[in-house]
């Protein structure tokens, strides 16, 4: 039973996050080539996605009923929206669809994390919750490998959206029967009640919010940076699958080192590794800089999520859904500010580097705030 719960959660996050949110990253250069977006427009569309993510996470945190319906709509909505992107060409329409996709993934992230976390504790297999958070990384790797294959087959943006949508459809159909139902999420405990927000919990929220801001710029524009630096080269198309594979490997490293140092210290080291990764993207203009940045930033991406939730559970074990929602809202605010800053930087300078330098500072501060967490 525990394996079934963990696998269902893994695939749910693969679809909602890895495809529903992050398939947009390898699509950016294709959509710019097709004349659907500019670099500034891509930042605006990404910001709409993160605004939707904020709305969905907040709603999932505060809702008292209909949680299973939200989770179901989040996953099937991701499928429908991804397919609709194939027949959408205007900036305004893409903004609307990315807004809805963000809300769907916000529902899925909060509710899948709360459901699998509590259920695996009940089944005495809490360590499997780390495997659930490898789902987005697997989705990023899958979307990146699909993008590489489609590049070789000369499939353009619309056809690529169809491929992603059909992939999501098959995976959601596979797990739908195993998702919680009959009020199971509502009965899991007093999550919706607000816990006492101690100074240490507030520091955790600030750290996670800064982490969201710091990682989102490379996560959104990594494929476009590679395409701009290496036009016409297949090398750039490997950057995004490497990011996804590294994020899965980071979860594995986290599982193997879970008995070393405190969770807060491991979280801080993870965030500082991401700091170094973004810095290398700026300092090293060749493929080595982007590849090293993808490994370090990607490697820390999901580990930071999982370790933050571990720190949260240790301080507020009876309020997992509320704390997951609150942390995700903070993360979403950081993610929302990131693309807005990138749009401003690209419109003023035509470059992303000024925004990336701000991301470096944010990740460094996030690590400092995480160090004292339990």
C-alpha positions in Angstrom: 0.0 0.0 0.0 2.8 2.4 0.9 4.5 1.8 -2.5 1.2 2.5 -4.3 0.7 5.8 -2.4 4.3 6.9 -3.1 4.1 5.9 -6.8 0.8 7.7 -7.3 2.1 10.8 -5.6 5.3 10.6 -7.7 3.4 10.4 -11.0 0.9 13.1 -9.9 3.7 15.5 -9.3 5.5 14.4 -12.5 2.4 15.5 -14.5 1.3 18.6 -12.5 4.8 20.0 -12.0 7.2 18.4 -14.5 4.8 18.7 -17.4 2.1 21.2 -16.4 4.5 23.8 -15.3 8.0 23.0 -16.5 7.3 21.8 -20.1 7.1 25.6 -20.8 10.8 25.9 -20.3 11.9 23.9 -23.4 8.9 25.4 -25.3 10.2 29.0 -24.8 12.8 28.9 -27.6 10.3 27.1 -30.0 7.6 29.7 -29.2 10.0 32.6 -29.7 11.1 31.1 -33.0 7.4 30.7 -34.1 6.8 34.4 -33.3 4.4 33.6 -30.5 6.5 35.2 -27.8 9.4 37.5 -27.3 11.9 37.1 -24.4 10.0 39.8 -22.5 6.7 38.2 -23.3 8.0 34.8 -22.1 8.7 36.4 -18.7 5.2 37.8 -18.6 3.6 34.5 -19.5 5.8 32.7 -16.8 4.7 35.3 -14.2 1.0 34.5 -15.0 1.8 30.8 -14.3 3.3 31.6 -11.0 0.4 33.9 -10.0 -1.9 31.0 -10.7 0.3 28.7 -8.6 0.0 31.2 -5.7 -3.8 31.3 -6.1 -4.1 27.5 -6.2 -1.8 26.9 -3.3 -3.6 29.5 -1.1 -7.0 28.0 -2.0 -5.7 24.4 -1.2 -4.4 25.7 2.2 -7.6 27.3 3.3 -10.2 25.0 1.8 -12.3 22.9 4.2 -14.1 20.7 1.8 -13.9 19.5 -1.8 -10.2 18.7 -1.5 -10.3 15.5 -3.5 -12.2 17.3 -6.3 -9.5 20.0 -6.4 -6.8 17.3 -6.6 -8.7 15.6 -9.5 -9.3 18.9 -11.3 -5.6 19.9 -10.8 -4.4 16.8 -12.6 -7.0 16.5 -15.3 -7.0 20.3 -15.7 -3.2 20.0 -16.4 -3.9 17.6 -19.2 -6.6 19.7 -20.8 -4.6 23.0 -20.6 -1.5 21.4 -22.0 -3.5 20.1 -25.0 -5.1 23.5 -25.5 -1.7 25.2 -25.7 -1.3 23.4 -29.1 -4.0 25.5 -30.6 -3.1 28.8 -28.9 -0.9 31.4 -30.5 -1.6 34.8 -28.9 0.3 36.2 -25.9 -3.0 36.9 -24.1 -4.3 33.4 -24.6 -1.0 31.9 -23.4 -1.1 34.1 -20.3 -4.6 32.8 -19.5 -3.7 29.2 -20.0 -0.5 29.5 -17.9 -2.5 31.2 -15.2 -4.9 28.2 -15.1 -2.1 25.7 -15.3 -0.5 27.4 -12.3 -3.6 27.1 -10.3 -3.9 23.4 -11.2 -0.4 22.7 -10.2 -0.8 24.7 -7.0 -3.7 22.5 -6.0 -1.8 19.3 -6.9 1.4 20.3 -5.1 -0.2 21.1 -1.8 -2.7 18.3 -1.7 -0.4 15.6 -3.0 2.3 16.6 -0.5 -0.3 16.6 2.4 -1.9 13.4 1.4 1.2 11.3 0.7 3.1 12.8 3.7 0.3 11.9 6.2 -0.6 8.6 4.6 3.0 7.4 4.6 3.4 8.3 8.2 0.3 6.3 9.0 1.8 3.4 7.1 5.1 3.8 9.0 7.0 4.5 5.8 7.7 8.3 6.1 11.1 8.0 4.2 9.1 7.2 1.0 7.8 10.8 1.0 11.2 11.9 -0.3 10.7 9.7 -3.4 7.4 11.4 -4.1 9.3 14.7 -4.6 11.4 13.1 -7.3 8.2 13.3 -9.5 8.8 16.9 -10.7 12.4 16.1 -11.5 11.3 13.0 -13.5 8.8 15.2 -15.3 11.5 17.8 -16.1 13.7 15.0 -17.4 10.9 13.5 -19.5 9.9 16.8 -21.0 13.5 17.6 -21.7 14.2 14.3 -23.5 10.9 14.6 -25.4 12.1 18.1 -26.5 15.4 16.6 -27.7 13.6 14.0 -29.7 11.2 16.5 -31.2 14.0 18.8 -32.1 15.6 16.0 -34.1 12.2 15.3 -35.8 11.7 19.0 -36.5 8.5 19.1 -34.5 7.5 22.7 -33.8 5.8 24.3 -30.8 2.2 23.3 -31.5 3.1 19.6 -32.1 5.3 19.6 -29.0 2.4 20.7 -26.8 0.3 17.8 -28.2 3.0 15.4 -27.3 3.3 16.7 -23.8 -0.5 16.7 -23.4 -0.9 13.1 -24.5 1.9 12.0 -22.2 0.1 13.7 -19.3 -3.2 12.1 -20.3 -1.8 8.6 -20.2 -0.1 9.1 -16.8 -3.1 10.6 -15.1 -5.4 7.9 -16.5 -3.0 5.4 -14.9 -3.2 6.8 -11.4 -6.7 8.3 -11.2 -8.2 5.2 -9.5 -5.6 5.4 -6.7 -6.1 9.0 -5.7 -7.8 9.8 -2.4 -11.6 9.9 -2.4 -14.6 9.9 -0.1 -13.3 12.8 2.2 -10.0 11.1 2.9 -8.0 14.3 2.7 -10.5 16.2 4.9 -10.3 13.6 7.6 -6.5 13.6 7.9 -6.4 15.9 10.8 -6.5 19.6 12.0 -4.3 20.8 9.1 -6.6 23.7 8.2 -6.1 25.2 11.7 -3.3 27.8 11.9 -0.3 26.7 14.0 1.6 29.1 16.1 4.1 30.8 13.8 7.2 30.9 15.8 10.2 33.0 14.8 11.9 29.8 13.5 8.9 28.9 11.4 8.7 32.5 10.0 12.4 32.2 9.1 11.6 29.0 7.2 8.9 30.7 5.2 11.2 33.6 4.3 14.0 31.1 3.4 11.7 29.1 1.1 10.2 32.3 -0.5 13.8 33.5 -1.3 14.6 30.0 -2.7 11.6 30.2 -5.0 12.8 33.5 -6.3 16.4 32.4 -6.7 15.9 29.2 -8.6 13.0 30.2 -10.9 15.0 32.3 -13.3 17.4 29.6 -14.4 14.5 27.0 -14.2 12.4 29.1 -16.6 15.0 30.4 -19.0 17.7 27.7 -19.0 16.7 26.3 -22.4 16.5 29.8 -23.9 19.9 30.7 -22.5 21.3 27.5 -24.1 19.6 28.3 -27.4 20.9 31.8 -27.4 24.5 30.8 -26.6 24.6 27.9 -28.9 22.3 28.6 -31.8 21.6 25.6 -34.0 23.5 23.2 -31.7 22.0 20.1 -30.1 24.2 20.7 -27.1 21.8 23.2 -25.7 18.9 20.8 -25.8 20.6 18.5 -23.3 20.7 21.2 -20.6 17.1 20.8 -19.5 17.1 17.0 -19.2 20.3 17.4 -17.2 18.5 19.8 -14.9 15.7 17.2 -14.4 18.1 14.3 -13.9 20.1 16.3 -11.4 17.0 17.1 -9.4 16.2 13.4 -9.1 19.8 12.7 -8.1 19.6 15.4 -5.5 16.6 13.6 -3.9 18.7 10.4 -3.9 21.6 12.1 -2.2 19.2 13.5 0.3 17.9 10.1 1.2 21.5 8.7 1.5 22.6 11.5 3.8 19.4 11.9 5.9 21.2 10.9 9.1 24.0 13.4 8.6 23.7 16.9 10.1 20.3 18.5 10.9 17.7 18.9 8.1 18.2 22.7 8.4 21.9 22.4 7.8 21.4 20.1 4.8 18.9 22.6 3.5 21.3 25.5 3.8 24.1 23.6 2.1 21.6 22.7 -0.7 20.7 26.3 -1.2 24.3 27.4 -1.2 25.0 24.8 -3.9 22.2 26.4 -6.0 23.8 29.8 -5.3 27.1 28.5 -6.8 25.2 27.0 -9.8 23.5 30.3 -10.8 26.8 32.1 -10.3 28.6 29.7 -12.6 25.9 30.3 -15.3 26.9 34.0 -15.2 30.6 33.7 -14.8 31.3 30.9 -17.3 29.9 31.8 -20.8 30.5 28.4 -22.4 28.6 25.1 -22.2 30.5 24.1 -19.1 29.0 27.0 -17.2 25.4 26.2 -18.2 26.0 22.5 -17.6 27.5 23.0 -14.1 24.7 25.5 -13.3 22.1 22.9 -14.4 23.6 20.2 -12.2 24.0 22.4 -9.1 20.7 24.4 -9.4 18.7 21.3 -10.6 20.3 19.1 -8.0 19.2 21.4 -5.2 15.7 22.1 -6.6 13.6 19.3 -5.2 15.9 18.6 -2.3 15.2 22.2 -1.1 11.4 21.5 -1.3 11.6 18.1 0.5 14.0 19.4 3.2 11.9 22.5 3.8 8.8 20.3 4.4 10.8 18.1 6.8 11.7 21.1 8.8 8.1 22.3 8.8 6.8 18.9 9.8 9.1 18.7 12.8 7.8 22.1 14.1 4.1 21.8 13.2 3.4 18.0 12.7 -0.4 18.4 13.1 -0.7 21.2 10.5 0.9 19.7 7.4 -1.6 21.0 4.8 -1.7 24.5 6.2 2.1 24.7 6.4 2.6 23.2 3.0 0.1 25.7 1.6 1.8 28.6 3.5 5.3 27.6 2.3 4.1 27.1 -1.2 2.4 30.5 -1.2 5.7 32.1 -0.2 7.6 30.1 -2.8 5.0 31.2 -5.4 5.4 34.9 -4.5 9.2 34.5 -5.0 8.6 32.7 -8.3 6.2 35.5 -9.4 8.7 38.2 -8.7 11.4 36.4 -10.6 9.9 36.5 -14.1 8.7 40.0 -13.5 12.3 41.0 -12.8 13.5 39.1 -15.8 11.0 40.8 -18.0 12.2 44.2 -16.7 15.8 43.3 -17.1 15.4 41.9 -20.7 13.3 44.9 -21.8 15.9 47.4 -20.4 19.1 45.6 -21.3 18.1 42.7 -23.6 19.9 40.3 -21.1 19.0 38.1 -18.2 22.3 38.5 -16.3 21.2 41.4 -14.1 18.2 39.4 -12.8 20.4 36.3 -12.3 22.8 38.2 -10.1 19.8 39.1 -7.9 18.9 35.4 -7.8 22.4 34.6 -6.5 22.0 37.0 -3.5 18.5 35.6 -2.8 19.7 32.0 -2.6 22.7 32.9 -0.5 20.4 34.6 2.0 17.9 31.7 1.9 20.7 29.4 3.0 21.7 31.6 5.9 18.1 31.6 7.1 17.8 27.8 6.9 20.9 27.0 8.8 19.3 27.1 12.3 16.3 25.1 11.3 15.8 21.8 13.2 
